[in-house]
Amino acid sequence: MDSIVNLQNISVKYQKTVALNNVNLDIYPGEYIGIFGPNGSGKTTLLKVILGLIKPVGGTVTRYKSTNFKKNQFKIGYVPQNPTVNKTFPASVIDVVEMGLYGKVGFLKPLKPIHRKMAEKALHYVHMGSYKNRPIGHLSGGELQKVMVARAIAFEPELLLLDEPTSSLDFVMTRDLMEILAELNKDLNITIICINHHLDLLVPYCTRLLVMNKSILYDGPPDDPQKNQVINQVFGLQGAKFEL
């Protein structure tokens, strides 16, 4: 199977601070990749390199069109960490999801009825269809996060990137969102890359786990005990018995 994204020898610096050092990564269609590591380990930087928002000082990023992708343009959906909205912003849930389609039709160009159907379908996938006419400012944090996921998938991306999507959610909303992501990966075959500080929210769902600290120190099955040794080293837990 051919990869849809290839990163070769990627290095990123912020002034004199190294954010990524010689990262090599192939992303394959249908994968659910979990990324784990301490603060400052380059996780968010890696997503932004894939998105094209950060240009590496070294290395190359190649994005391919996979065999099941019908359009010529490679499309990536992105859900940033802790999205917020103005509580008085005069827009409904469906309006916000439709904003995710402007990249498809062009900014400020009128949307067609088919685009409303695409937005409604995206809300259905995240179990928020009944909220479509609710003011966006009236949602809870968990409901808003689901809407942000719907906005990211409304234009049918091939790859979905999520940066700490559960960081501000309670236990119930966290589990609900992680189940939804697993459904999107399985039912829609959307390739997912998800950063999370809680390993127990990645291991049960992802098909591949990356442990990072400026570079990729572990890349393999989430249930391989070998990852525990790497995590102990990354977090300075020598002598501790970390297991998950």
Summary of the structure (lengths in Angstrom):
residues: 244
radius of gyration: 18.4
end to end distance: 29.5
largest distance: 60.8
contacts: 747
relative contact order: 0.18
helix: 33%
strand: 24%
